[in-house]
């Protein structure tokens, strides 16, 4: 690692906490709620749509990254706006010590503490179905960075409870490669930039971690290997590649690889060439020098919801 990149990594570790210092309770008028899970008080932010659609609503769980919180994730992703336009619940769970146990052990605070985050999410889904009359067949998960890697893990563990997942800037932790088996086919949309300076597109250790501050020790799979795993689990054919017309002159471009799979369990990859560790079309909360560029070629939240709505 070069001295300049090493310095950027240290700064990013500090800024990830400083930039995400907003309390989760300071959301834009949405309730910050508590759920008891095995004696631990867990928290989540919920946004009800301004104009709910008839019948049972869908719910999208949106997981913050390491050092983040629900209010920050809502602001970054603009998922509330998409929820209002489409009548679903946007739910932002909160990790322990601003992190998720995605399987990488001490690379995250929650992992070092052995937090049962998968169990918490399973209980939260059951709670949303009971308390908000959510459609159990339309519960989805997305997240960024540590939240994206955790979303991948949830796909492996909770395919019977989730209708689809969409991790952003977070590949599957390598520890799950051998034990990721699906109870049911699971549609997967993955979004990742080739210039991601935190979670390498080609795989390896994560360069900034909530647990250690600097580079981690537990690798993630490459984007290509992650996609291959999901295609194998869903018994998919090889993908078809397309390249949409550019919508912005921002130095990035998009390649879409789509596998149309049995049981509508499609596997889709949006590769953002020159895109950084960012949410495409979202609020860039950290300097480009630290995380790389935001792509304006598409709106990740809109794209994710369109994928969810079709599955």
CORTA-V877864 format. One record per pair of residues at least 4 apart in sequence whose ideal C-beta (glycine too) atoms are under 8 Angstrom apart, sorted by the first residue. I is the first residue (numbers start at 0). J is the second residue. Records with the same first field share a line. If there is no record, write none. Layout:
I: J / J
This chain:
0: 4 / 5 / 8 / 206 / 214
1: 5
2: 6
3: 7
4: 8 / 196
5: 9
6: 10
7: 11 / 196 / 288 / 289
8: 12 / 196 / 206 / 207 / 213 / 214
9: 13 / 212 / 213
10: 14 / 289
11: 15 / 196 / 197 / 207 / 285 / 289 / 290
12: 16 / 207 / 208 / 212 / 213
13: 17
14: 18 / 285 / 286 / 289
15: 19 / 64 / 65 / 66 / 67 / 207 / 209 / 285
16: 20 / 66 / 97
18: 66 / 71 / 284 / 285
19: 63 / 66 / 67 / 68 / 71 / 97 / 284
21: 25 / 68 / 70 / 71
22: 68 / 70
23: 31 / 42 / 44 / 68 / 69 / 70 / 91 / 93
24: 31 / 70
25: 70
26: 31 / 44 / 46 / 69 / 70 / 73 / 91
27: 70 / 73 / 79
29: 44 / 45 / 46 / 47 / 73 / 79
30: 44 / 45
31: 42 / 43 / 44 / 69
32: 42 / 43 / 44 / 45
33: 40 / 41 / 42
34: 40 / 41 / 42 / 43 / 119 / 122 / 123 / 126
35: 39 / 40 / 41
36: 41 / 115 / 118 / 119 / 122 / 123
37: 115 / 118
39: 119
41: 92 / 93 / 119 / 123
42: 69 / 92 / 93
43: 69 / 90 / 91 / 92 / 93 / 123
44: 69 / 70 / 73 / 90 / 91 / 93
45: 88 / 89 / 90 / 91 / 131
46: 73 / 78 / 79 / 82 / 88 / 89 / 90 / 91
47: 51 / 88 / 131
48: 52 / 56 / 82 / 83 / 85 / 86 / 87 / 88
49: 83
50: 83 / 86
51: 56 / 86
52: 56 / 85 / 86 / 87
54: 134
55: 132 / 133 / 134 / 137
56: 86 / 87 / 88 / 131 / 132 / 133 / 134 / 137
57: 87 / 88 / 133 / 134 / 137 / 138 / 139 / 307 / 308
58: 87 / 88 / 89 / 90 / 124 / 127 / 131 / 133 / 134 / 137 / 138 / 139
59: 78 / 82 / 87 / 88 / 89 / 90 / 139 / 140 / 141 / 303 / 304 / 307
60: 90 / 91 / 92 / 120 / 123 / 124 / 138 / 139 / 140 / 141 / 142
61: 72 / 73 / 76 / 78 / 89 / 90 / 91 / 141 / 142 / 146
62: 72 / 91 / 92 / 94 / 99 / 140 / 141 / 142 / 143 / 145 / 146 / 147 / 149 / 150
63: 67 / 68 / 69 / 71 / 72 / 91 / 93 / 94 / 97 / 142 / 143 / 145 / 146
64: 72 / 142 / 143 / 144 / 145 / 146 / 147 / 168
65: 97 / 98 / 99 / 107 / 144 / 145 / 207 / 208 / 209
66: 97 / 98 / 209
67: 71 / 72 / 97 / 144 / 146
68: 72 / 93 / 97
69: 73 / 91 / 92 / 93
70: 74 / 91
71: 75 / 284
72: 76 / 78 / 91 / 142 / 143 / 146
73: 77 / 78 / 79 / 89 / 91
74: 282 / 284
75: 143 / 278 / 281 / 282 / 284
76: 143 / 278 / 281 / 282 / 299 / 300
77: 81 / 280 / 281 / 282 / 298 / 300
78: 82 / 89 / 300
79: 83 / 89
80: 84 / 300
81: 85 / 89 / 300 / 301 / 304
82: 86 / 87 / 88 / 89
85: 304 / 308
87: 137 / 304
88: 127 / 131 / 133
90: 123 / 127
92: 119 / 120 / 123
94: 98 / 99 / 109 / 114 / 116 / 145 / 146 / 149
95: 100 / 108 / 109 / 112 / 114 / 116
96: 108 / 109 / 112 / 209
97: 108 / 209
98: 107 / 108 / 109 / 110 / 145 / 209 / 210
99: 107 / 109 / 110 / 116 / 142 / 145 / 146 / 148 / 149
100: 107 / 109 / 110 / 112 / 113 / 114 / 115 / 116 / 117 / 149
101: 107 / 110 / 116 / 145 / 148 / 149 / 151 / 152 / 169 / 172
102: 110 / 148 / 152 / 172 / 174 / 175 / 217
103: 107 / 110 / 148 / 172 / 174 / 205 / 208 / 215 / 217 / 219
104: 110 / 111 / 216 / 217
105: 110 / 111 / 210 / 211 / 216
106: 110 / 205 / 208 / 209 / 210 / 211 / 215 / 216 / 217
107: 111 / 145 / 208 / 209 / 210
108: 112 / 209 / 210
109: 114 / 116
110: 114 / 210
111: 210
114: 119
115: 119
116: 120 / 149
117: 121 / 152 / 153 / 156 / 157
118: 122
119: 123
120: 124 / 140 / 153 / 157
121: 125 / 157 / 160
122: 126
123: 127
124: 128 / 135 / 138 / 157 / 160 / 161
125: 129
126: 130
127: 131 / 133 / 138
128: 132 / 133 / 135 / 138
133: 137 / 138
134: 138
135: 160
136: 162
137: 162 / 307
138: 160 / 161 / 162
139: 161 / 162 / 163 / 164 / 165 / 307
140: 150 / 153 / 154 / 161 / 163 / 164 / 165
141: 147 / 150 / 164 / 165 / 166 / 167 / 303
142: 146 / 147 / 149 / 150 / 166 / 167 / 169
143: 147 / 166 / 167 / 168 / 169 / 278
144: 148 / 167 / 168 / 169 / 197 / 198 / 276
145: 149 / 169 / 209
146: 150 / 169
147: 151 / 166 / 167 / 168 / 169 / 170 / 198
148: 152 / 166 / 169 / 170 / 171 / 172 / 198 / 219
149: 153 / 169
150: 154 / 164 / 165 / 166 / 169
151: 155 / 164 / 166 / 169 / 170 / 171 / 172 / 175 / 225
152: 156 / 171 / 172 / 175
153: 157 / 161 / 164
154: 158 / 161 / 164 / 179 / 181 / 185 / 187 / 229
155: 171 / 175 / 178 / 179 / 180 / 181
157: 161
158: 181 / 182 / 183 / 184 / 185
159: 182 / 183
161: 185
162: 186 / 307 / 310
163: 185 / 186 / 187 / 188 / 306 / 307 / 310
164: 185 / 186 / 187 / 188
165: 187 / 188 / 189 / 190 / 303 / 306 / 307
166: 170 / 187 / 189 / 190
167: 189 / 190 / 191 / 278 / 279 / 299 / 303
168: 190 / 191 / 192 / 195 / 197 / 198 / 276 / 277 / 278
169: 191 / 198 / 219
170: 189 / 191 / 198 / 202 / 219 / 220 / 221 / 222 / 224 / 225
171: 175 / 176 / 179 / 219 / 220 / 224 / 225 / 228
172: 217 / 218 / 219 / 220
173: 202 / 217 / 218 / 219 / 220
174: 217
175: 179
176: 220 / 224 / 228
179: 228 / 232
180: 232
181: 185 / 232 / 233
184: 232 / 233 / 234 / 260 / 261 / 262 / 263 / 264
185: 229 / 232 / 233 / 264
186: 233 / 260 / 263 / 264 / 265 / 266 / 306 / 310
187: 229 / 233 / 264 / 265 / 266 / 267
188: 267 / 268 / 269 / 302 / 303 / 306
189: 222 / 225 / 226 / 229 / 267 / 268 / 269
190: 268 / 269 / 271 / 279 / 299 / 302 / 303
191: 195 / 198 / 200 / 222 / 268 / 269 / 270 / 271 / 274
192: 200 / 251 / 270 / 271 / 272 / 273 / 274 / 275 / 276 / 277 / 291 / 292 / 294
193: 200 / 270 / 271 / 272 / 273 / 274
194: 200 / 273 / 274 / 275 / 291 / 292
195: 199 / 200 / 274 / 275 / 276 / 290 / 291
196: 206 / 275 / 276 / 289 / 290 / 291
197: 205 / 206 / 207 / 276 / 290
198: 205 / 206 / 219 / 276
199: 203 / 205 / 206 / 219 / 221
200: 221 / 222 / 270
201: 221 / 222
202: 218 / 219 / 220 / 221 / 222 / 224
203: 218 / 219
204: 214 / 215 / 216 / 217 / 218 / 219
205: 214 / 215 / 219
206: 213 / 214 / 215
207: 212 / 213 / 214
208: 212 / 213 / 214 / 215
210: 215
211: 215 / 216
219: 225
220: 224 / 225 / 228
221: 225
222: 226 / 268 / 270
223: 227
224: 228
225: 229
226: 230 / 238 / 256 / 266 / 268
227: 231
228: 232
229: 233 / 235 / 266
230: 235 / 237 / 238 / 258 / 260 / 266
231: 235
233: 258 / 260 / 261 / 262 / 264 / 265 / 266
234: 260 / 261
235: 258 / 259 / 260 / 261 / 264 / 265 / 266
236: 258 / 259 / 260
237: 258
238: 256 / 257 / 258 / 266 / 268
239: 256 / 257 / 258 / 259
240: 254 / 255 / 256 / 257
241: 254 / 255 / 257
242: 252 / 253 / 254 / 255
243: 253 / 255 / 296 / 297
245: 252 / 296
246: 295 / 296 / 297
247: 251 / 294 / 295 / 296
249: 292 / 293 / 294 / 295 / 296
250: 273 / 292
251: 271 / 272 / 273 / 274 / 292 / 294 / 295 / 296
252: 271 / 272 / 273 / 296
253: 269 / 270 / 271 / 272 / 294 / 296 / 297
254: 269 / 270 / 272
255: 267 / 268 / 269 / 270
256: 267 / 268 / 270
257: 265 / 266 / 267
258: 265 / 266 / 267
259: 265
260: 264 / 265 / 266
263: 309 / 310
264: 310
265: 310
267: 306
269: 279 / 297 / 302
271: 279 / 294 / 296
273: 291 / 292 / 294
274: 279 / 291 / 292 / 293 / 294
275: 287 / 290 / 291 / 292 / 293
276: 290 / 291
277: 281 / 283 / 290 / 291 / 292 / 293 / 294
278: 282 / 293 / 299 / 300
279: 293 / 294 / 295 / 296 / 297 / 298 / 299 / 302
280: 293 / 294 / 295 / 297 / 298 / 299 / 300 / 301
281: 293 / 298 / 299 / 300
283: 287 / 290 / 293
285: 289 / 290
286: 290
287: 291 / 292 / 293
297: 301 / 302
298: 302
299: 303
300: 304
301: 305
302: 306
303: 307
304: 308
305: 309
306: 310
